[in-house]
């Protein structure tokens, strides 16, 4: 669902289409182009019940952006924030920003509630 939302944005797709991964962090020396890593912090948690069934899931994810260029890292991280807000209403929480061995990393966490029927598009 998150993956498909991210590649629906032209800038994100252009910058990192084949380097958007789940749980797969690149080695520092491999970051010649942008990488986006999606890492669910907690499993989806059922919420908002009606008629003995849940309607929504609470979610908590972290999305890292790794690039060799600080401006690209910040721009990609901001685009991801905007897509997740506009598409799912996920709110950004703080996360680390780091620089090491020529790689800028911006790791932001997002929380929110997603309707069950939205899971197909995540």
C-alpha positions in Angstrom: 0.0 0.0 0.0 2.7 2.5 1.0 4.9 1.3 -1.9 2.2 1.9 -4.5 1.4 5.3 -3.0 5.1 6.3 -3.2 5.6 5.3 -6.8 2.4 7.1 -7.8 4.4 10.3 -7.3 6.5 11.2 -10.4 9.4 12.7 -8.5 9.7 9.7 -6.1 9.4 7.2 -8.9 12.0 9.0 -11.0 14.5 9.2 -8.1 14.2 5.7 -6.5 11.7 3.4 -8.4 13.9 0.3 -8.3 15.4 1.1 -4.9 12.3 1.3 -2.7 12.7 -1.7 -0.4 11.1 -3.2 2.7 13.5 -3.9 5.5 16.6 -4.0 3.2 19.1 -1.4 4.2 21.9 -0.7 1.7 25.6 -0.9 2.5 27.0 2.6 2.8 29.2 2.1 -0.3 26.1 1.2 -2.4 24.4 4.5 -2.0 25.3 6.2 -5.3 21.6 6.9 -6.0 18.6 7.4 -3.6 17.3 4.5 -1.6 13.9 4.5 0.2 13.5 1.8 3.0 10.0 1.1 4.4 10.1 -0.5 7.8 6.9 -1.1 9.7 7.7 -0.4 13.4 4.6 -2.3 14.6 2.2 -4.6 13.0 -1.2 -3.2 11.9 -3.5 -3.0 14.9 -7.2 -3.4 14.4 -9.3 -0.5 15.7 -12.7 1.2 15.3 -15.0 -1.8 15.7 -18.6 -2.1 14.4 -20.8 -5.2 14.2 -18.1 -7.4 15.7 -15.6 -6.4 13.0 -12.9 -3.8 12.8 -13.1 -1.0 10.3 -9.6 0.5 10.5 -6.1 -0.3 11.4 -3.7 1.8 13.4 -0.3 1.9 11.7 3.2 3.0 12.7 5.9 2.9 10.1 9.3 4.3 9.5 10.6 5.4 6.1 14.3 6.1 5.6 15.7 8.0 2.7 19.4 7.5 2.0 21.2 9.5 -0.7 24.6 11.0 -1.3 23.1 14.5 -1.7 21.6 16.3 1.3 19.1 18.4 -0.8 17.8 15.2 -2.6 17.4 13.4 0.8 15.4 16.3 2.2 13.3 16.7 -0.9 12.5 13.0 -1.2 11.6 12.8 2.6 9.3 15.8 2.2 7.6 14.4 -0.9 7.1 11.1 1.0 5.5 13.0 3.9 3.2 14.8 1.6 2.1 11.6 -0.2 1.4 9.8 3.0 -0.6 12.7 4.4 -2.6 13.3 1.2 -3.3 9.6 0.5 -3.8 8.2 4.0 -3.7 11.0 6.5 -0.6 9.6 8.1 1.1 12.1 10.4 4.9 12.6 10.6 6.7 12.0 13.8 10.3 12.8 14.5 13.1 10.6 13.5 16.9 10.8 13.1 18.8 12.7 10.5 22.3 11.5 10.0 25.4 11.8 7.8 28.1 9.2 7.6 30.6 8.2 5.0 29.1 10.4 2.3 25.5 9.3 2.9 22.7 11.5 4.2 19.9 9.6 6.0 16.5 11.0 6.9 14.4 8.5 8.9 10.9 9.7 9.6 8.1 7.8 11.4 4.5 8.1 10.5 1.3 7.2 12.5 -2.3 7.1 11.6 -5.4 5.1 11.0 -6.2 3.4 7.7 -9.5 2.0 6.6 -9.5 -1.7 5.8 -10.5 -1.1 2.2 -7.4 1.2 1.8 -5.1 -1.7 2.5 -5.4 -2.9 -1.1 -3.9 0.4 -2.2 -1.1 0.5 0.4 
